[in-house]
Amino acid sequence: MNSILLVFDDYKEANFFEANLAENKINVLKSSNLEEALALAKKTVPEMIVINILYSENEIVEFCKKIKTEVKNTSILSLADSENYYSSPYINHLIIKPIRPKLLLSIIRSLMNHEMINWYPSIV
């Protein structure tokens, strides 16, 4: 079974994503802080970690660096307020907020199913 670790500081938002992802037979783990998330990731090795938490950019990048060195084969999707995170090689996917929850859910499902996502709009 696929597993995902949600690192969210908003309890209601985490529960919304947990309920919707569980419908797709995805095992959902939750954490509300980076320290707990790192320990949980080391123990369970989730396929993906989704980060939507209010920490400094440096703290999140450092967390992602630890995940990439200590937990193998885990993809990281981070939601951010700015594009500065692009400078980090430790984050696989970056989404700039705001984003509608249903769209984010669709993106997460696609990534969990290893589908290709066209991140750039088509030019017609």
VOPAGU-2260 file (C-alpha; in pm, 1 decimal, decimal comma):
REM VOPAGU-2260
SITE   aa  ch    i         X         Y         Z
SITE  MET   A    0       0,0       0,0       0,0
SITE  ASN   A    1     125,5     347,3     -83,1
SITE  SER   A    2     195,3     572,4     213,7
SITE  ILE   A    3     216,1     947,2     247,8
SITE  LEU   A    4     324,9    1168,1     534,5
SITE  LEU   A    5     137,9    1496,2     570,0
SITE  VAL   A    6     330,4    1762,0     762,6
SITE  PHE   A    7      57,6    2019,9     819,0
SITE  ASP   A    8       9,0    2269,5    1098,5
SITE  ASP   A    9    -364,0    2301,5    1019,6
SITE  TYR   A   10    -542,3    2007,1    1182,5
SITE  LYS   A   11    -863,2    2045,2     977,7
SITE  GLU   A   12    -673,4    2063,2     650,6
SITE  ALA   A   13    -470,0    1752,9     739,5
SITE  ASN   A   14    -789,9    1562,9     823,9
SITE  PHE   A   15    -948,4    1666,8     491,4
SITE  PHE   A   16    -651,6    1532,0     294,5
SITE  GLU   A   17    -631,1    1218,9     508,8
SITE  ALA   A   18    -996,6    1131,9     444,7
SITE  ASN   A   19    -969,7    1190,1      70,2
SITE  LEU   A   20    -640,4    1004,4      25,7
SITE  ALA   A   21    -759,3     709,5     235,6
SITE  GLU   A   22   -1045,7     667,5     -14,0
SITE  ASN   A   23    -775,5     595,0    -273,6
SITE  LYS   A   24    -621,3     324,0     -55,6
SITE  ILE   A   25    -328,5     545,0      44,3
SITE  ASN   A   26    -199,1     500,4     397,9
SITE  VAL   A   27    -181,3     848,1     553,9
SITE  LEU   A   28      49,4     948,2     837,2
SITE  LYS   A   29      30,4    1294,9     991,5
SITE  SER   A   30     263,5    1523,2    1179,1
SITE  SER   A   31     228,5    1881,1    1295,3
SITE  ASN   A   32     600,8    1959,4    1327,6
SITE  LEU   A   33     926,5    1885,8    1147,3
SITE  GLU   A   34    1097,7    1699,0    1431,2
SITE  GLU   A   35     814,8    1449,2    1468,6
SITE  ALA   A   36     787,4    1420,4    1089,7
SITE  LEU   A   37    1156,0    1327,7    1057,1
SITE  ALA   A   38    1126,4    1056,3    1321,8
SITE  LEU   A   39     808,7     921,6    1161,1
SITE  ALA   A   40     965,0     923,1     813,9
SITE  LYS   A   41    1270,0     731,7     936,5
SITE  LYS   A   42    1045,6     472,7    1099,3
SITE  THR   A   43     788,7     426,3     819,3
SITE  VAL   A   44     967,4     543,0     497,7
SITE  PRO   A   45     667,3     697,8     320,7
SITE  GLU   A   46     657,8     716,1     -56,1
SITE  MET   A   47     584,1    1090,1     -37,5
SITE  ILE   A   48     599,3    1371,3     215,1
SITE  VAL   A   49     376,7    1676,9     168,7
SITE  ILE   A   50     486,4    1982,2     365,5
SITE  ASN   A   51     249,2    2268,6     441,1
SITE  ILE   A   52     370,1    2414,7     767,2
SITE  LEU   A   53     477,4    2756,0     893,8
SITE  TYR   A   54     850,2    2722,6     951,4
SITE  SER   A   55    1130,3    2933,5     809,9
SITE  GLU   A   56    1254,2    2850,0     462,5
SITE  ASN   A   57    1591,9    2742,7     603,9
SITE  GLU   A   58    1430,6    2503,4     852,4
SITE  ILE   A   59    1219,4    2340,1     581,3
SITE  VAL   A   60    1514,9    2307,8     343,0
SITE  GLU   A   61    1726,3    2157,6     623,4
SITE  PHE   A   62    1444,5    1912,0     701,9
SITE  CYS   A   63    1425,7    1812,9     333,7
SITE  LYS   A   64    1802,3    1767,0     323,9
SITE  LYS   A   65    1785,0    1530,5     623,1
SITE  ILE   A   66    1501,2    1336,9     459,3
SITE  LYS   A   67    1698,0    1295,3     136,2
SITE  THR   A   68    2010,1    1173,6     316,9
SITE  GLU   A   69    1849,2     963,6     592,4
SITE  VAL   A   70    1530,6     832,2     425,7
SITE  LYS   A   71    1577,0     685,0      79,6
SITE  ASN   A   72    1323,1     678,2    -204,9
SITE  THR   A   73    1091,5     940,6     -59,0
SITE  SER   A   74     955,5    1219,5    -276,0
SITE  ILE   A   75     895,4    1563,7    -123,7
SITE  LEU   A   76     620,5    1803,3    -226,0
SITE  SER   A   77     633,6    2140,3     -53,2
SITE  LEU   A   78     378,1    2417,5     -50,9
SITE  ALA   A   79     543,5    2756,4     -24,4
SITE  ASP   A   80     464,0    3124,5     -22,3
SITE  SER   A   81     747,4    3211,5    -260,1
SITE  GLU   A   82     954,9    3060,7    -538,1
SITE  ASN   A   83    1277,9    3081,5    -336,1
SITE  TYR   A   84    1254,7    2712,0    -259,1
SITE  TYR   A   85    1347,9    2640,3    -621,1
SITE  SER   A   86    1708,7    2683,4    -514,7
SITE  SER   A   87    1684,3    2365,7    -306,0
SITE  PRO   A   88    1778,0    2037,7    -476,7
SITE  TYR   A   89    1612,6    1850,2    -188,9
SITE  ILE   A   90    1253,3    1933,6    -286,0
SITE  ASN   A   91    1112,3    1726,9    -572,1
SITE  HIS   A   92     793,4    1925,2    -628,8
SITE  LEU   A   93     702,9    2279,1    -529,5
SITE  ILE   A   94     360,4    2439,3    -534,9
SITE  ILE   A   95     323,2    2809,9    -469,9
SITE  LYS   A   96      25,7    2892,7    -248,5
SITE  PRO   A   97    -257,8    2959,1    -263,6
SITE  ILE   A   98    -386,9    2643,5    -427,9
SITE  ARG   A   99    -733,6    2496,9    -415,1
SITE  PRO   A  100    -748,3    2185,3    -196,6
SITE  LYS   A  101    -913,8    1972,8    -466,4
SITE  LEU   A  102    -641,7    2063,6    -717,5
SITE  LEU   A  103    -369,1    1981,0    -465,3
SITE  LEU   A  104    -542,1    1651,7    -392,2
SITE  SER   A  105    -549,7    1570,8    -763,1
SITE  ILE   A  106    -178,0    1651,0    -795,7
SITE  ILE   A  107     -90,7    1434,0    -495,2
SITE  ARG   A  108    -293,8    1141,4    -632,8
SITE  SER   A  109    -122,9    1174,5    -971,4
SITE  LEU   A  110     222,9    1182,0    -815,7
SITE  MET   A  111     141,2     883,1    -595,6
SITE  ASN   A  112      36,2     693,9    -910,2
SITE  HIS   A  113     361,7     798,4   -1080,2
SITE  GLU   A  114     175,1     985,5   -1352,5
SITE  MET   A  115     344,2    1259,5   -1549,5
SITE  ILE   A  116     216,4    1606,4   -1469,9
SITE  ASN   A  117     249,0    1895,9   -1709,5
SITE  TRP   A  118     351,1    2175,1   -1472,2
SITE  TYR   A  119     355,7    2435,1   -1747,9
SITE  PRO   A  120      43,2    2572,2   -1913,3
SITE  SER   A  121      -1,8    2491,0   -2278,6
SITE  ILE   A  122      41,5    2774,7   -2521,6
SITE  VAL   A  123    -230,4    2779,4   -2782,7
